[in-house]
Amino acid sequence: MTSTPTAQSCELSSALFERARAVTPGGVNSPVRAFNAVGGTPRFIGSARGAWLTDVDGNEYVDLICSWGPMLLGHAHPEVVAALQAAAARGTSYGTPTEGEVALVEEIVRRTPVERLRLVSSGTEATMSAIRLARGFTGRDVVVKFAGCYHGHVDALLASAGSGLTTFSIPGTPGVPESSTALTLVLPYNDRDAVTAAFAEHGDRIACLITEAAPGNMGVVPPDPGFNKFLSETCREHGALFVSDEVMTGFRVSASGQWGTDGANEGWTPDLMTFGKVMGGGLPAAAFGGRADVMHHLAPEGPVYQAGTLSGNPLATAAGLATLRLADDGVYAHIASVADTLRTGIADAFGAAGVAHRIQSTGSMFSVFLTDRPVRDFADASTTDTVAYGAFFHAMLDRGVHLPPSAYESWFVSAAHDDRAVQAVLDALPDAARAAAA
Ligand code: PLP
């Protein structure tokens, strides 16, 4: 079937982009939103409901970004909106403890292996604080991470690999001093030998290894079977902490995140975990937590300092709690089935258009690499054809489907992606795949 794009006017988005660029670097408040990787004008969204975004010019799009993960239930879910309205009417922030914080933390403790949890406002804060705590707890300085894993814009983690496998890294962006990354080791993902070598050489200095529980920030690159277990065991052998970053996968891959699909079955638990996105229901909330004896080192119980004016904000906890309470087995079964249908449609469309592609997933999170090789690490991910992705992205956008505006991102679906939304994506795919082939 051929889908003809309806003529979209982007006049108001273009005008807003102009205005924004005059006062904000690149016109956006987070770089990927600027469309730099795909070109063109970012759509300024005026409203969203369920699976659909409506831009300021009145164009509608099936949303496959879902705010980069948080919108598990879809946009403006009536019960989440009601919880937010009720919370707002009681006041927006007090700077004192609230019952909502306790309830949200209890809900997360119930779903995951963490014993104690501290709320913060962003995933970046969560990973930054987890690393500080790991260093404070172990009395060691070195942090290990994987190339292609993103943990927010923490200086020590915006690092690029050094010249050798076990050499320390260099800043990944101007503005990060060499001293901030001089204690970070960056290794290739899914590479057990590299991990073993790094711990053999530096094991007694390593405070923690941090990894995305299943990377979604170089596109989706699932851990090889047993890889997370291996990481957890290697850390334990060397007295380092294993920090599993579930900011993206938490409460999305399953009710208990990626850990629910591997650690829960394999009998291991991370020492520390980080969460964000879904647990805030679209508002700024994130968290880090884990073993009680480690968390015990955090102020005010222990000496490791960490704080936040808006941590555990009443609106964020209300939205997060409403979202998690509604995220039952039916939600996870639905998003799994939507993702399945889309993956089949995508494979059919690229297959028919003769475009080399790999679709990789963990749970309902998936991404499409325009390459002919399996993607196990960042070097493999970098072989994706970004020019072809740009053509595909714009052909989908013209047909009313908003994909992530970068080839290196996960696609997200929600409980609100119904048959009409799924069909709209399936209808758009064949022409868009042909555009990628051109
Ligand atoms: N960790 C992971 C795995 C993420 O995907 C992200 C954001 O995409 C972060 C941390 C940082 O979260 P935030 O953008 O809320 O600071």
Boltz pocket constraint, residues with backbone or C-beta under 6 A from the ligand:
constraints:
  - pocket:
      binder: B
      contacts: [[A, 68], [A, 121], [A, 122], [A, 123], [A, 124], [A, 125], [A, 127], [A, 150], [A, 151], [A, 152], [A, 153], [A, 212], [A, 217], [A, 245], [A, 246], [A, 247], [A, 248], [A, 276], [A, 277], [A, 286]]
      max_distance: 6.0
